[in-house]
Amino acid sequence: MRKIPKFRTLEEESEFWDTHSVADYWDELEDVKGPFVDARPVKKLVSIRFDPALIAAAKRIARTKGVGYQTLLRMWAYEGLARELRRRSPAKPRQRRTA
């Protein structure tokens, strides 16, 4: 059985696991005690109807970015909402500096 190498950086470790199977290193892994805490924020399910052509285009674009198409659509929704909120919020007036 192979040994898991020592990694200098998180990026180096990430690259290693992107190209290797954890199954090849099963004997080196240790059980983790304690509860698993999923720290991801809770998401609420909503249904939105999209044209099939839009979904197909989103799938093609998502594939080139290495993400799922629903993730890509969610990212675009966040970006569009943030842009709209910035556009709608009044700019804070600059304070004049007095010397």
mmCIF file as gemmi writes it, N, C-alpha and C atoms, coordinates in Angstrom:
data_model
loop_
_atom_site.group_PDB
_atom_site.id
_atom_site.type_symbol
_atom_site.label_atom_id
_atom_site.label_alt_id
_atom_site.label_comp_id
_atom_site.label_asym_id
_atom_site.label_entity_id
_atom_site.label_seq_id
_atom_site.pdbx_PDB_ins_code
_atom_site.Cartn_x
_atom_site.Cartn_y
_atom_site.Cartn_z
_atom_site.occupancy
_atom_site.B_iso_or_equiv
_atom_site.pdbx_formal_charge
_atom_site.auth_seq_id
_atom_site.auth_asym_id
_atom_site.pdbx_PDB_model_num
ATOM 1 N N . MET Axp A 1 ? 0.848 -1.188 0 1 0 ? 1 A 1
ATOM 2 C CA . MET Axp A 1 ? 0 0 0 1 0 ? 1 A 1
ATOM 3 C C . MET Axp A 1 ? 0.885 1.24 0 1 0 ? 1 A 1
ATOM 4 N N . ARG Axp A 2 ? 0.472 2.263 -0.734 1 0 ? 2 A 1
ATOM 5 C CA . ARG Axp A 2 ? 1.238 3.512 -0.836 1 0 ? 2 A 1
ATOM 6 C C . ARG Axp A 2 ? 1.082 4.355 0.416 1 0 ? 2 A 1
ATOM 7 N N . LYS Axp A 3 ? 2.018 5.28 0.631 1 0 ? 3 A 1
ATOM 8 C CA . LYS Axp A 3 ? 1.977 6.221 1.751 1 0 ? 3 A 1
ATOM 9 C C . LYS Axp A 3 ? 1.513 7.579 1.247 1 0 ? 3 A 1
ATOM 10 N N . ILE Axp A 4 ? 0.702 8.258 2.056 1 0 ? 4 A 1
ATOM 11 C CA . ILE Axp A 4 ? 0.282 9.619 1.729 1 0 ? 4 A 1
ATOM 12 C C . ILE Axp A 4 ? 1.483 10.531 1.931 1 0 ? 4 A 1
ATOM 13 N N . PRO Axp A 5 ? 1.868 11.303 0.911 1 0 ? 5 A 1
ATOM 14 C CA . PRO Axp A 5 ? 3.039 12.178 1.064 1 0 ? 5 A 1
ATOM 15 C C . PRO Axp A 5 ? 2.76 13.345 1.998 1 0 ? 5 A 1
ATOM 16 N N . LYS Axp A 6 ? 3.829 13.983 2.467 1 0 ? 6 A 1
ATOM 17 C CA . LYS Axp A 6 ? 3.699 15.214 3.254 1 0 ? 6 A 1
ATOM 18 C C . LYS Axp A 6 ? 3.542 16.36 2.263 1 0 ? 6 A 1
ATOM 19 N N . PHE Axp A 7 ? 2.648 17.29 2.568 1 0 ? 7 A 1
ATOM 20 C CA . PHE Axp A 7 ? 2.372 18.405 1.667 1 0 ? 7 A 1
ATOM 21 C C . PHE Axp A 7 ? 2.857 19.702 2.283 1 0 ? 7 A 1
ATOM 22 N N . ARG Axp A 8 ? 3.426 20.564 1.455 1 0 ? 8 A 1
ATOM 23 C CA . ARG Axp A 8 ? 3.902 21.87 1.93 1 0 ? 8 A 1
ATOM 24 C C . ARG Axp A 8 ? 2.78 22.904 1.956 1 0 ? 8 A 1
ATOM 25 N N . THR Axp A 9 ? 1.825 22.768 1.036 1 0 ? 9 A 1
ATOM 26 C CA . THR Axp A 9 ? 0.739 23.748 0.953 1 0 ? 9 A 1
ATOM 27 C C . THR Axp A 9 ? -0.588 23.026 0.74 1 0 ? 9 A 1
ATOM 28 N N . LEU Axp A 10 ? -1.668 23.739 1.019 1 0 ? 10 A 1
ATOM 29 C CA . LEU Axp A 10 ? -3.007 23.207 0.781 1 0 ? 10 A 1
ATOM 30 C C . LEU Axp A 10 ? -3.23 22.982 -0.715 1 0 ? 10 A 1
ATOM 31 N N . GLU Axp A 11 ? -2.678 23.874 -1.537 1 0 ? 11 A 1
ATOM 32 C CA . GLU Axp A 11 ? -2.811 23.731 -2.988 1 0 ? 11 A 1
ATOM 33 C C . GLU Axp A 11 ? -2.129 22.456 -3.473 1 0 ? 11 A 1
ATOM 34 N N . GLU Axp A 12 ? -0.967 22.159 -2.915 1 0 ? 12 A 1
ATOM 35 C CA . GLU Axp A 12 ? -0.232 20.947 -3.288 1 0 ? 12 A 1
ATOM 36 C C . GLU Axp A 12 ? -1.051 19.706 -2.911 1 0 ? 12 A 1
ATOM 37 N N . GLU Axp A 13 ? -1.643 19.735 -1.73 1 0 ? 13 A 1
ATOM 38 C CA . GLU Axp A 13 ? -2.471 18.609 -1.302 1 0 ? 13 A 1
ATOM 39 C C . GLU Axp A 13 ? -3.704 18.468 -2.193 1 0 ? 13 A 1
ATOM 40 N N . SER Axp A 14 ? -4.317 19.606 -2.533 1 0 ? 14 A 1
ATOM 41 C CA . SER Axp A 14 ? -5.492 19.59 -3.391 1 0 ? 14 A 1
ATOM 42 C C . SER Axp A 14 ? -5.167 18.985 -4.758 1 0 ? 14 A 1
ATOM 43 N N . GLU Axp A 15 ? -4.041 19.385 -5.327 1 0 ? 15 A 1
ATOM 44 C CA . GLU Axp A 15 ? -3.626 18.844 -6.629 1 0 ? 15 A 1
ATOM 45 C C . GLU Axp A 15 ? -3.399 17.339 -6.536 1 0 ? 15 A 1
ATOM 46 N N . PHE Axp A 16 ? -2.81 16.888 -5.421 1 0 ? 16 A 1
ATOM 47 C CA . PHE Axp A 16 ? -2.558 15.46 -5.236 1 0 ? 16 A 1
ATOM 48 C C . PHE Axp A 16 ? -3.868 14.677 -5.245 1 0 ? 16 A 1
ATOM 49 N N . TRP Axp A 17 ? -4.846 15.125 -4.442 1 0 ? 17 A 1
ATOM 50 C CA . TRP Axp A 17 ? -6.099 14.378 -4.341 1 0 ? 17 A 1
ATOM 51 C C . TRP Axp A 17 ? -6.952 14.505 -5.591 1 0 ? 17 A 1
ATOM 52 N N . ASP Axp A 18 ? -6.7 15.536 -6.402 1 0 ? 18 A 1
ATOM 53 C CA . ASP Axp A 18 ? -7.403 15.651 -7.686 1 0 ? 18 A 1
ATOM 54 C C . ASP Axp A 18 ? -6.969 14.555 -8.649 1 0 ? 18 A 1
ATOM 55 N N . THR Axp A 19 ? -5.78 14 -8.431 1 0 ? 19 A 1
ATOM 56 C CA . THR Axp A 19 ? -5.237 13.018 -9.37 1 0 ? 19 A 1
ATOM 57 C C . THR Axp A 19 ? -5.028 11.635 -8.754 1 0 ? 19 A 1
ATOM 58 N N . HIS Axp A 20 ? -5.42 11.449 -7.499 1 0 ? 20 A 1
ATOM 59 C CA . HIS Axp A 20 ? -5.245 10.166 -6.826 1 0 ? 20 A 1
ATOM 60 C C . HIS Axp A 20 ? -6.552 9.749 -6.155 1 0 ? 20 A 1
ATOM 61 N N . SER Axp A 21 ? -6.706 8.457 -5.968 1 0 ? 21 A 1
ATOM 62 C CA . SER Axp A 21 ? -7.904 7.928 -5.314 1 0 ? 21 A 1
ATOM 63 C C . SER Axp A 21 ? -7.615 7.674 -3.84 1 0 ? 21 A 1
ATOM 64 N N . VAL Axp A 22 ? -8.541 8.067 -2.995 1 0 ? 22 A 1
ATOM 65 C CA . VAL Axp A 22 ? -8.393 7.819 -1.561 1 0 ? 22 A 1
ATOM 66 C C . VAL Axp A 22 ? -8.385 6.31 -1.287 1 0 ? 22 A 1
ATOM 67 N N . ALA Axp A 23 ? -8.982 5.522 -2.169 1 0 ? 23 A 1
ATOM 68 C CA . ALA Axp A 23 ? -9.017 4.072 -2.002 1 0 ? 23 A 1
ATOM 69 C C . ALA Axp A 23 ? -7.611 3.463 -1.989 1 0 ? 23 A 1
ATOM 70 N N . ASP Axp A 24 ? -6.666 4.102 -2.659 1 0 ? 24 A 1
ATOM 71 C CA . ASP Axp A 24 ? -5.288 3.606 -2.68 1 0 ? 24 A 1
ATOM 72 C C . ASP Axp A 24 ? -4.572 3.836 -1.347 1 0 ? 24 A 1
ATOM 73 N N . TYR Axp A 25 ? -5.16 4.646 -0.471 1 0 ? 25 A 1
ATOM 74 C CA . TYR Axp A 25 ? -4.514 5.029 0.789 1 0 ? 25 A 1
ATOM 75 C C . TYR Axp A 25 ? -5.404 4.7 1.993 1 0 ? 25 A 1
ATOM 76 N N . TRP Axp A 26 ? -6.366 3.821 1.803 1 0 ? 26 A 1
ATOM 77 C CA . TRP Axp A 26 ? -7.362 3.524 2.819 1 0 ? 26 A 1
ATOM 78 C C . TRP Axp A 26 ? -6.752 3.111 4.161 1 0 ? 26 A 1
ATOM 79 N N . ASP Axp A 27 ? -5.686 2.295 4.123 1 0 ? 27 A 1
ATOM 80 C CA . ASP Axp A 27 ? -5.072 1.793 5.356 1 0 ? 27 A 1
ATOM 81 C C . ASP Axp A 27 ? -4.408 2.892 6.172 1 0 ? 27 A 1
ATOM 82 N N . GLU Axp A 28 ? -4.091 4.015 5.577 1 0 ? 28 A 1
ATOM 83 C CA . GLU Axp A 28 ? -3.436 5.118 6.292 1 0 ? 28 A 1
ATOM 84 C C . GLU Axp A 28 ? -4.413 6.078 6.957 1 0 ? 28 A 1
ATOM 85 N N . LEU Axp A 29 ? -5.667 5.993 6.587 1 0 ? 29 A 1
ATOM 86 C CA . LEU Axp A 29 ? -6.657 6.93 7.12 1 0 ? 29 A 1
ATOM 87 C C . LEU Axp A 29 ? -7.062 6.54 8.537 1 0 ? 29 A 1
ATOM 88 N N . GLU Axp A 30 ? -7.409 7.552 9.338 1 0 ? 30 A 1
ATOM 89 C CA . GLU Axp A 30 ? -7.822 7.324 10.709 1 0 ? 30 A 1
ATOM 90 C C . GLU Axp A 30 ? -9.281 7.724 10.875 1 0 ? 30 A 1
ATOM 91 N N . ASP Axp A 31 ? -9.966 7.006 11.761 1 0 ? 31 A 1
ATOM 92 C CA . ASP Axp A 31 ? -11.342 7.38 12.085 1 0 ? 31 A 1
ATOM 93 C C . ASP Axp A 31 ? -11.327 8.695 12.85 1 0 ? 31 A 1
ATOM 94 N N . VAL Axp A 32 ? -12.325 9.515 12.592 1 0 ? 32 A 1
ATOM 95 C CA . VAL Axp A 32 ? -12.458 10.788 13.294 1 0 ? 32 A 1
ATOM 96 C C . VAL Axp A 32 ? -13.585 10.649 14.308 1 0 ? 32 A 1
ATOM 97 N N . LYS Axp A 33 ? -13.286 10.974 15.548 1 0 ? 33 A 1
ATOM 98 C CA . LYS Axp A 33 ? -14.287 10.899 16.616 1 0 ? 33 A 1
ATOM 99 C C . LYS Axp A 33 ? -15.036 12.22 16.715 1 0 ? 33 A 1
ATOM 100 N N . GLY Axp A 34 ? -16.273 12.179 17.166 1 0 ? 34 A 1
ATOM 101 C CA . GLY Axp A 34 ? -17.036 13.398 17.377 1 0 ? 34 A 1
ATOM 102 C C . GLY Axp A 34 ? -18.078 13.599 16.304 1 0 ? 34 A 1
ATOM 103 N N . PRO Axp A 35 ? -18.953 14.554 16.534 1 0 ? 35 A 1
ATOM 104 C CA . PRO Axp A 35 ? -20.041 14.794 15.575 1 0 ? 35 A 1
ATOM 105 C C . PRO Axp A 35 ? -19.545 15.539 14.34 1 0 ? 35 A 1
ATOM 106 N N . PHE Axp A 36 ? -20.213 15.284 13.249 1 0 ? 36 A 1
ATOM 107 C CA . PHE Axp A 36 ? -19.948 16.016 12.018 1 0 ? 36 A 1
ATOM 108 C C . PHE Axp A 36 ? -20.84 17.245 12.011 1 0 ? 36 A 1
ATOM 109 N N . VAL Axp A 37 ? -20.245 18.41 11.798 1 0 ? 37 A 1
ATOM 110 C CA . VAL Axp A 37 ? -21.009 19.649 11.76 1 0 ? 37 A 1
ATOM 111 C C . VAL Axp A 37 ? -20.937 20.21 10.349 1 0 ? 37 A 1
ATOM 112 N N . ASP Axp A 38 ? -22.083 20.302 9.709 1 0 ? 38 A 1
ATOM 113 C CA . ASP Axp A 38 ? -22.152 20.872 8.369 1 0 ? 38 A 1
ATOM 114 C C . ASP Axp A 38 ? -22.371 22.371 8.526 1 0 ? 38 A 1
ATOM 115 N N . ALA Axp A 39 ? -21.319 23.161 8.258 1 0 ? 39 A 1
ATOM 116 C CA . ALA Axp A 39 ? -21.368 24.604 8.496 1 0 ? 39 A 1
ATOM 117 C C . ALA Axp A 39 ? -21.923 25.388 7.308 1 0 ? 39 A 1
ATOM 118 N N . ARG Axp A 40 ? -22.321 24.678 6.259 1 0 ? 40 A 1
ATOM 119 C CA . ARG Axp A 40 ? -22.872 25.394 5.107 1 0 ? 40 A 1
ATOM 120 C C . ARG Axp A 40 ? -24.197 26.043 5.49 1 0 ? 40 A 1
ATOM 121 N N . PRO Axp A 41 ? -24.47 27.239 4.959 1 0 ? 41 A 1
ATOM 122 C CA . PRO Axp A 41 ? -25.756 27.866 5.268 1 0 ? 41 A 1
ATOM 123 C C . PRO Axp A 41 ? -26.905 27.071 4.659 1 0 ? 41 A 1
ATOM 124 N N . VAL Axp A 42 ? -28.017 27.064 5.349 1 0 ? 42 A 1
ATOM 125 C CA . VAL Axp A 42 ? -29.204 26.359 4.868 1 0 ? 42 A 1
ATOM 126 C C . VAL Axp A 42 ? -29.754 27.09 3.649 1 0 ? 42 A 1
ATOM 127 N N . LYS Axp A 43 ? -30.126 26.319 2.641 1 0 ? 43 A 1
ATOM 128 C CA . LYS Axp A 43 ? -30.713 26.898 1.434 1 0 ? 43 A 1
ATOM 129 C C . LYS Axp A 43 ? -32.171 26.474 1.358 1 0 ? 43 A 1
ATOM 130 N N . LYS Axp A 44 ? -32.985 27.341 0.811 1 0 ? 44 A 1
ATOM 131 C CA . LYS Axp A 44 ? -34.403 27.055 0.635 1 0 ? 44 A 1
ATOM 132 C C . LYS Axp A 44 ? -34.647 26.681 -0.82 1 0 ? 44 A 1
ATOM 133 N N . LEU Axp A 45 ? -35.394 25.63 -1.018 1 0 ? 45 A 1
ATOM 134 C CA . LEU Axp A 45 ? -35.714 25.156 -2.361 1 0 ? 45 A 1
ATOM 135 C C . LEU Axp A 45 ? -36.748 26.062 -3.004 1 0 ? 45 A 1
ATOM 136 N N . VAL Axp A 46 ? -36.476 26.506 -4.226 1 0 ? 46 A 1
ATOM 137 C CA . VAL Axp A 46 ? -37.442 27.247 -5.027 1 0 ? 46 A 1
ATOM 138 C C . VAL Axp A 46 ? -37.494 26.612 -6.414 1 0 ? 46 A 1
ATOM 139 N N . SER Axp A 47 ? -38.61 26.766 -7.064 1 0 ? 47 A 1
ATOM 140 C CA . SER Axp A 47 ? -38.753 26.239 -8.422 1 0 ? 47 A 1
ATOM 141 C C . SER Axp A 47 ? -38.843 27.411 -9.384 1 0 ? 47 A 1
ATOM 142 N N . ILE Axp A 48 ? -38.03 27.358 -10.423 1 0 ? 48 A 1
ATOM 143 C CA . ILE Axp A 48 ? -38.043 28.374 -11.478 1 0 ? 48 A 1
ATOM 144 C C . ILE Axp A 48 ? -38.098 27.634 -12.806 1 0 ? 48 A 1
ATOM 145 N N . ARG Axp A 49 ? -38.974 28.064 -13.678 1 0 ? 49 A 1
ATOM 146 C CA . ARG Axp A 49 ? -39.075 27.43 -14.991 1 0 ? 49 A 1
ATOM 147 C C . ARG Axp A 49 ? -38.193 28.179 -15.991 1 0 ? 49 A 1
ATOM 148 N N . PHE Axp A 50 ? -37.303 27.42 -16.656 1 0 ? 50 A 1
ATOM 149 C CA . PHE Axp A 50 ? -36.414 27.969 -17.673 1 0 ? 50 A 1
ATOM 150 C C . PHE Axp A 50 ? -36.683 27.266 -18.991 1 0 ? 50 A 1
ATOM 151 N N . ASP Axp A 51 ? -36.46 27.986 -20.083 1 0 ? 51 A 1
ATOM 152 C CA . ASP Axp A 51 ? -36.54 27.36 -21.4 1 0 ? 51 A 1
ATOM 153 C C . ASP Axp A 51 ? -35.463 26.282 -21.503 1 0 ? 51 A 1
ATOM 154 N N . PRO Axp A 52 ? -35.764 25.178 -22.202 1 0 ? 52 A 1
ATOM 155 C CA . PRO Axp A 52 ? -34.76 24.12 -22.372 1 0 ? 52 A 1
ATOM 156 C C . PRO Axp A 52 ? -33.463 24.631 -23.008 1 0 ? 52 A 1
ATOM 157 N N . ALA Axp A 53 ? -33.558 25.603 -23.924 1 0 ? 53 A 1
ATOM 158 C CA . ALA Axp A 53 ? -32.35 26.136 -24.569 1 0 ? 53 A 1
ATOM 159 C C . ALA Axp A 53 ? -31.468 26.866 -23.56 1 0 ? 53 A 1
ATOM 160 N N . LEU Axp A 54 ? -32.086 27.575 -22.615 1 0 ? 54 A 1
ATOM 161 C CA . LEU Axp A 54 ? -31.316 28.267 -21.585 1 0 ? 54 A 1
ATOM 162 C C . LEU Axp A 54 ? -30.606 27.261 -20.681 1 0 ? 54 A 1
ATOM 163 N N . ILE Axp A 55 ? -31.296 26.201 -20.314 1 0 ? 55 A 1
ATOM 164 C CA . ILE Axp A 55 ? -30.683 25.168 -19.464 1 0 ? 55 A 1
ATOM 165 C C . ILE Axp A 55 ? -29.524 24.505 -20.205 1 0 ? 55 A 1
ATOM 166 N N . ALA Axp A 56 ? -29.716 24.214 -21.482 1 0 ? 56 A 1
ATOM 167 C CA . ALA Axp A 56 ? -28.652 23.592 -22.267 1 0 ? 56 A 1
ATOM 168 C C . ALA Axp A 56 ? -27.431 24.503 -22.346 1 0 ? 56 A 1
ATOM 169 N N . ALA Axp A 57 ? -27.661 25.798 -22.556 1 0 ? 57 A 1
ATOM 170 C CA . ALA Axp A 57 ? -26.546 26.751 -22.614 1 0 ? 57 A 1
ATOM 171 C C . ALA Axp A 57 ? -25.846 26.839 -21.265 1 0 ? 57 A 1
ATOM 172 N N . ALA Axp A 58 ? -26.619 26.876 -20.172 1 0 ? 58 A 1
ATOM 173 C CA . ALA Axp A 58 ? -26.032 26.937 -18.831 1 0 ? 58 A 1
ATOM 174 C C . ALA Axp A 58 ? -25.201 25.688 -18.563 1 0 ? 58 A 1
ATOM 175 N N . LYS Axp A 59 ? -25.667 24.532 -18.997 1 0 ? 59 A 1
ATOM 176 C CA . LYS Axp A 59 ? -24.907 23.281 -18.809 1 0 ? 59 A 1
ATOM 177 C C . LYS Axp A 59 ? -23.578 23.321 -19.559 1 0 ? 59 A 1
ATOM 178 N N . ARG Axp A 60 ? -23.617 23.842 -20.797 1 0 ? 60 A 1
ATOM 179 C CA . ARG Axp A 60 ? -22.37 23.932 -21.584 1 0 ? 60 A 1
ATOM 180 C C . ARG Axp A 60 ? -21.367 24.861 -20.893 1 0 ? 60 A 1
ATOM 181 N N . ILE Axp A 61 ? -21.837 26.018 -20.472 1 0 ? 61 A 1
ATOM 182 C CA . ILE Axp A 61 ? -20.946 26.99 -19.814 1 0 ? 61 A 1
ATOM 183 C C . ILE Axp A 61 ? -20.434 26.439 -18.496 1 0 ? 61 A 1
ATOM 184 N N . ALA Axp A 62 ? -21.322 25.828 -17.723 1 0 ? 62 A 1
ATOM 185 C CA . ALA Axp A 62 ? -20.934 25.274 -16.424 1 0 ? 62 A 1
ATOM 186 C C . ALA Axp A 62 ? -19.87 24.197 -16.591 1 0 ? 62 A 1
ATOM 187 N N . ARG Axp A 63 ? -20.007 23.37 -17.619 1 0 ? 63 A 1
ATOM 188 C CA . ARG Axp A 63 ? -19.032 22.303 -17.858 1 0 ? 63 A 1
ATOM 189 C C . ARG Axp A 63 ? -17.649 22.885 -18.103 1 0 ? 63 A 1
ATOM 190 N N . THR Axp A 64 ? -17.57 24.009 -18.839 1 0 ? 64 A 1
ATOM 191 C CA . THR Axp A 64 ? -16.257 24.617 -19.11 1 0 ? 64 A 1
ATOM 192 C C . THR Axp A 64 ? -15.657 25.228 -17.844 1 0 ? 64 A 1
ATOM 193 N N . LYS Axp A 65 ? -16.515 25.584 -16.875 1 0 ? 65 A 1
ATOM 194 C CA . LYS Axp A 65 ? -16.049 26.182 -15.617 1 0 ? 65 A 1
ATOM 195 C C . LYS Axp A 65 ? -15.838 25.144 -14.524 1 0 ? 65 A 1
ATOM 196 N N . GLY Axp A 66 ? -16.258 23.899 -14.79 1 0 ? 66 A 1
ATOM 197 C CA . GLY Axp A 66 ? -16.062 22.83 -13.817 1 0 ? 66 A 1
ATOM 198 C C . GLY Axp A 66 ? -17.031 22.891 -12.642 1 0 ? 66 A 1
ATOM 199 N N . VAL Axp A 67 ? -18.22 23.427 -12.873 1 0 ? 67 A 1
ATOM 200 C CA . VAL Axp A 67 ? -19.244 23.469 -11.821 1 0 ? 67 A 1
ATOM 201 C C . VAL Axp A 67 ? -20.543 22.922 -12.389 1 0 ? 67 A 1
ATOM 202 N N . GLY Axp A 68 ? -21.471 22.615 -11.522 1 0 ? 68 A 1
ATOM 203 C CA . GLY Axp A 68 ? -22.783 22.173 -11.96 1 0 ? 68 A 1
ATOM 204 C C . GLY Axp A 68 ? -23.578 23.358 -12.502 1 0 ? 68 A 1
ATOM 205 N N . TYR Axp A 69 ? -24.522 23.067 -13.382 1 0 ? 69 A 1
ATOM 206 C CA . TYR Axp A 69 ? -25.264 24.172 -14 1 0 ? 69 A 1
ATOM 207 C C . TYR Axp A 69 ? -26.154 24.893 -12.988 1 0 ? 69 A 1
ATOM 208 N N . GLN Axp A 70 ? -26.681 24.171 -11.993 1 0 ? 70 A 1
ATOM 209 C CA . GLN Axp A 70 ? -27.495 24.836 -10.984 1 0 ? 70 A 1
ATOM 210 C C . GLN Axp A 70 ? -26.641 25.744 -10.107 1 0 ? 70 A 1
ATOM 211 N N . THR Axp A 71 ? -25.418 25.297 -9.827 1 0 ? 71 A 1
ATOM 212 C CA . THR Axp A 71 ? -24.476 26.141 -9.079 1 0 ? 71 A 1
ATOM 213 C C . THR Axp A 71 ? -24.171 27.399 -9.877 1 0 ? 71 A 1
ATOM 214 N N . LEU Axp A 72 ? -23.939 27.25 -11.163 1 0 ? 72 A 1
ATOM 215 C CA . LEU Axp A 72 ? -23.646 28.403 -12.021 1 0 ? 72 A 1
ATOM 216 C C . LEU Axp A 72 ? -24.822 29.378 -12.037 1 0 ? 72 A 1
ATOM 217 N N . LEU Axp A 73 ? -26.038 28.872 -12.194 1 0 ? 73 A 1
ATOM 218 C CA . LEU Axp A 73 ? -27.207 29.745 -12.2 1 0 ? 73 A 1
ATOM 219 C C . LEU Axp A 73 ? -27.365 30.45 -10.852 1 0 ? 73 A 1
ATOM 220 N N . ARG Axp A 74 ? -27.084 29.74 -9.751 1 0 ? 74 A 1
ATOM 221 C CA . ARG Axp A 74 ? -27.154 30.359 -8.432 1 0 ? 74 A 1
ATOM 222 C C . ARG Axp A 74 ? -26.101 31.451 -8.289 1 0 ? 74 A 1
ATOM 223 N N . MET Axp A 75 ? -24.9 31.214 -8.788 1 0 ? 75 A 1
ATOM 224 C CA . MET Axp A 75 ? -23.834 32.224 -8.748 1 0 ? 75 A 1
ATOM 225 C C . MET Axp A 75 ? -24.261 33.462 -9.538 1 0 ? 75 A 1
ATOM 226 N N . TRP Axp A 76 ? -24.831 33.261 -10.711 1 0 ? 76 A 1
ATOM 227 C CA . TRP Axp A 76 ? -25.276 34.388 -11.527 1 0 ? 76 A 1
ATOM 228 C C . TRP Axp A 76 ? -26.403 35.151 -10.836 1 0 ? 76 A 1
ATOM 229 N N . ALA Axp A 77 ? -27.281 34.431 -10.138 1 0 ? 77 A 1
ATOM 230 C CA . ALA Axp A 77 ? -28.36 35.104 -9.402 1 0 ? 77 A 1
ATOM 231 C C . ALA Axp A 77 ? -27.768 35.976 -8.296 1 0 ? 77 A 1
ATOM 232 N N . TYR Axp A 78 ? -26.797 35.449 -7.548 1 0 ? 78 A 1
ATOM 233 C CA . TYR Axp A 78 ? -26.142 36.24 -6.496 1 0 ? 78 A 1
ATOM 234 C C . TYR Axp A 78 ? -25.479 37.48 -7.087 1 0 ? 78 A 1
ATOM 235 N N . GLU Axp A 79 ? -24.748 37.293 -8.197 1 0 ? 79 A 1
ATOM 236 C CA . GLU Axp A 79 ? -24.049 38.422 -8.818 1 0 ? 79 A 1
ATOM 237 C C . GLU Axp A 79 ? -25.032 39.479 -9.305 1 0 ? 79 A 1
ATOM 238 N N . GLY Axp A 80 ? -26.111 39.047 -9.948 1 0 ? 80 A 1
ATOM 239 C CA . GLY Axp A 80 ? -27.108 39.988 -10.452 1 0 ? 80 A 1
ATOM 240 C C . GLY Axp A 80 ? -27.806 40.73 -9.323 1 0 ? 80 A 1
ATOM 241 N N . LEU Axp A 81 ? -28.131 40.021 -8.249 1 0 ? 81 A 1
ATOM 242 C CA . LEU Axp A 81 ? -28.779 40.673 -7.102 1 0 ? 81 A 1
ATOM 243 C C . LEU Axp A 81 ? -27.837 41.67 -6.445 1 0 ? 81 A 1
ATOM 244 N N . ALA Axp A 82 ? -26.573 41.292 -6.281 1 0 ? 82 A 1
ATOM 245 C CA . ALA Axp A 82 ? -25.597 42.209 -5.671 1 0 ? 82 A 1
ATOM 246 C C . ALA Axp A 82 ? -25.431 43.461 -6.528 1 0 ? 82 A 1
ATOM 247 N N . ARG Axp A 83 ? -25.37 43.284 -7.853 1 0 ? 83 A 1
ATOM 248 C CA . ARG Axp A 83 ? -25.231 44.416 -8.767 1 0 ? 83 A 1
ATOM 249 C C . ARG Axp A 83 ? -26.445 45.341 -8.658 1 0 ? 83 A 1
ATOM 250 N N . GLU Axp A 84 ? -27.633 44.763 -8.616 1 0 ? 84 A 1
ATOM 251 C CA . GLU Axp A 84 ? -28.864 45.552 -8.518 1 0 ? 84 A 1
ATOM 252 C C . GLU Axp A 84 ? -28.941 46.288 -7.181 1 0 ? 84 A 1
ATOM 253 N N . LEU Axp A 85 ? -28.547 45.636 -6.105 1 0 ? 85 A 1
ATOM 254 C CA . LEU Axp A 85 ? -28.564 46.289 -4.796 1 0 ? 85 A 1
ATOM 255 C C . LEU Axp A 85 ? -27.577 47.451 -4.74 1 0 ? 85 A 1
ATOM 256 N N . ARG Axp A 86 ? -26.407 47.269 -5.351 1 0 ? 86 A 1
ATOM 257 C CA . ARG Axp A 86 ? -25.422 48.371 -5.406 1 0 ? 86 A 1
ATOM 258 C C . ARG Axp A 86 ? -25.985 49.536 -6.212 1 0 ? 86 A 1
ATOM 259 N N . ARG Axp A 87 ? -26.648 49.234 -7.314 1 0 ? 87 A 1
ATOM 260 C CA . ARG Axp A 87 ? -27.211 50.265 -8.182 1 0 ? 87 A 1
ATOM 261 C C . ARG Axp A 87 ? -28.322 51.037 -7.473 1 0 ? 87 A 1
ATOM 262 N N . ARG Axp A 88 ? -29.111 50.356 -6.679 1 0 ? 88 A 1
ATOM 263 C CA . ARG Axp A 88 ? -30.251 50.982 -6.028 1 0 ? 88 A 1
ATOM 264 C C . ARG Axp A 88 ? -29.9 51.713 -4.742 1 0 ? 88 A 1
ATOM 265 N N . SER Axp A 89 ? -28.815 51.308 -4.088 1 0 ? 89 A 1
ATOM 266 C CA . SER Axp A 89 ? -28.497 51.967 -2.811 1 0 ? 89 A 1
ATOM 267 C C . SER Axp A 89 ? -27.841 53.307 -3.085 1 0 ? 89 A 1
ATOM 268 N N . PRO Axp A 90 ? -28.305 54.344 -2.4 1 0 ? 90 A 1
ATOM 269 C CA . PRO Axp A 90 ? -27.716 55.67 -2.641 1 0 ? 90 A 1
ATOM 270 C C . PRO Axp A 90 ? -26.267 55.691 -2.171 1 0 ? 90 A 1
ATOM 271 N N . ALA Axp A 91 ? -25.463 56.343 -2.968 1 0 ? 91 A 1
ATOM 272 C CA . ALA Axp A 91 ? -24.044 56.457 -2.614 1 0 ? 91 A 1
ATOM 273 C C . ALA Axp A 91 ? -23.912 57.337 -1.382 1 0 ? 91 A 1
ATOM 274 N N . LYS Axp A 92 ? -23.006 56.949 -0.521 1 0 ? 92 A 1
ATOM 275 C CA . LYS Axp A 92 ? -22.764 57.752 0.673 1 0 ? 92 A 1
ATOM 276 C C . LYS Axp A 92 ? -22.072 59.039 0.261 1 0 ? 92 A 1
ATOM 277 N N . PRO Axp A 93 ? -22.561 60.162 0.76 1 0 ? 93 A 1
ATOM 278 C CA . PRO Axp A 93 ? -21.9 61.423 0.397 1 0 ? 93 A 1
ATOM 279 C C . PRO Axp A 93 ? -20.509 61.479 1.019 1 0 ? 93 A 1
ATOM 280 N N . ARG Axp A 94 ? -19.581 61.985 0.241 1 0 ? 94 A 1
ATOM 281 C CA . ARG Axp A 94 ? -18.206 62.128 0.739 1 0 ? 94 A 1
ATOM 282 C C . ARG Axp A 94 ? -18.131 63.312 1.688 1 0 ? 94 A 1
ATOM 283 N N . GLN Axp A 95 ? -17.402 63.123 2.745 1 0 ? 95 A 1
ATOM 284 C CA . GLN Axp A 95 ? -17.212 64.219 3.69 1 0 ? 95 A 1
ATOM 285 C C . GLN Axp A 95 ? -15.999 65.014 3.26 1 0 ? 95 A 1
ATOM 286 N N . ARG Axp A 96 ? -16.129 66.314 3.355 1 0 ? 96 A 1
ATOM 287 C CA . ARG Axp A 96 ? -15.018 67.186 2.998 1 0 ? 96 A 1
ATOM 288 C C . ARG Axp A 96 ? -14.041 67.22 4.147 1 0 ? 96 A 1
ATOM 289 N N . ARG Axp A 97 ? -12.808 67.174 3.796 1 0 ? 97 A 1
ATOM 290 C CA . ARG Axp A 97 ? -11.761 67.291 4.804 1 0 ? 97 A 1
ATOM 291 C C . ARG Axp A 97 ? -11.37 68.75 4.947 1 0 ? 97 A 1
ATOM 292 N N . THR Axp A 98 ? -11.309 69.179 6.127 1 0 ? 98 A 1
ATOM 293 C CA . THR Axp A 98 ? -10.864 70.574 6.366 1 0 ? 98 A 1
ATOM 294 C C . THR Axp A 98 ? -9.465 70.534 6.924 1 0 ? 98 A 1
ATOM 295 N N . ALA Axp A 99 ? -8.652 71.407 6.414 1 0 ? 99 A 1
ATOM 296 C CA . ALA Axp A 99 ? -7.26 71.41 6.845 1 0 ? 99 A 1
ATOM 297 C C . ALA Axp A 99 ? -7.044 72.278 8.064 1 0 ? 99 A 1
